[in-house]
């Protein structure tokens, strides 16, 4: 679980500049008849994946809360649970990146009157 959380976090950090760069490019260059479909698809994919990520993060948060409750029951399990919670935190931290992408897409869409 620790490796999975680290990998997820590293991937988000790696692609963040690219996603923000593409959003900024659309904002600066606008949308043309030639790229309107591609821009719409890109924005839709990011927003849909972001919604799925928010749902996943809610489930991860519930699981992490359950782990906290479980650690109160067993002292011997606390170190393991602490590691698990730290791993889960990577997934929860990634939500802020997805939220920022969604916020920027909303701004650009509004500014450019995209539906």
C-alpha positions in Angstrom: 0.0 0.0 0.0 2.9 2.3 0.8 4.4 1.9 -2.7 1.0 2.4 -4.4 0.4 5.7 -2.5 3.9 6.9 -3.3 3.5 6.0 -7.0 0.2 7.8 -7.2 1.6 10.9 -5.5 4.6 10.9 -7.8 2.5 10.5 -10.9 0.2 13.4 -10.0 3.2 15.6 -9.3 4.7 14.6 -12.6 1.7 15.3 -14.8 0.5 18.4 -12.9 2.7 20.9 -14.9 1.6 19.3 -18.2 -2.1 19.5 -17.4 -1.9 23.1 -16.1 0.2 24.0 -19.2 -2.5 22.6 -21.6 -5.2 24.5 -19.7 -3.1 27.7 -19.8 -2.5 27.2 -23.6 -6.2 26.9 -24.2 -6.7 30.1 -22.1 -4.0 32.0 -24.0 -4.7 30.8 -27.5 -8.4 30.3 -27.3 -10.5 27.6 -29.0 -10.7 27.3 -32.8 -13.0 25.3 -35.0 -10.1 22.9 -35.6 -9.4 22.2 -31.9 -12.8 22.7 -30.2 -13.6 19.0 -30.1 -10.2 18.1 -28.7 -10.3 20.9 -26.1 -13.8 19.8 -25.1 -12.7 16.2 -24.8 -9.7 17.1 -22.8 -11.7 19.2 -20.3 -14.3 16.5 -20.0 -11.8 13.7 -19.4 -10.1 15.8 -16.6 -13.3 16.7 -15.0 -14.7 13.2 -15.1 -11.5 11.7 -13.7 -11.5 14.4 -11.1 -15.1 13.5 -10.0 -14.1 9.9 -9.8 -11.0 10.9 -7.8 -13.2 12.8 -5.3 -15.4 9.8 -4.9 -12.3 7.6 -4.3 -10.9 10.0 -1.8 -14.1 10.0 0.2 -13.9 6.2 0.4 -10.2 6.4 1.3 -11.0 8.9 4.0 -13.7 6.7 5.5 -11.2 3.8 5.5 -8.6 5.9 7.1 -11.0 6.9 9.8 -11.9 3.3 10.4 -8.2 2.6 10.8 -7.9 5.3 13.4 -10.8 3.8 15.4 -9.1 0.3 15.1 -5.8 1.6 16.4 -7.6 2.6 19.6 -8.5 -1.0 20.2 -5.1 -2.6 19.7 -1.8 -1.1 20.8 0.2 -3.7 18.9 -1.5 -2.7 15.6 -0.8 1.0 15.9 2.6 1.0 14.0 1.0 -0.9 11.1 -2.1 1.3 11.1 0.1 4.4 11.2 1.9 3.3 8.0 -1.3 2.5 6.3 -2.8 5.9 7.2 0.4 7.6 5.8 0.0 5.7 2.6 -3.7 6.6 2.3 -2.8 10.2 2.9 -1.0 10.3 -0.5 -4.3 9.6 -2.2 -6.1 12.2 -0.1 -3.4 14.8 -0.9 -3.8 14.3 -4.6 -7.3 15.6 -4.4 -6.0 19.1 -4.1 -4.3 18.8 -7.5 -7.5 17.5 -9.2 -9.5 20.2 -7.6 -7.1 22.9 -8.9 -7.4 21.4 -12.4 -11.2 21.5 -12.2 -11.1 25.1 -10.9 -8.8 26.2 -13.7 -11.0 24.5 -16.3 -14.0 26.2 -14.9 -12.3 29.6 -15.1 -11.1 29.1 -18.7 -14.4 27.7 -19.8 -16.3 30.6 -18.3 -13.8 33.2 -19.8 -14.0 31.6 -23.2 -17.7 30.9 -23.1 -17.3 27.2 -23.5 -20.2 25.0 -22.6 
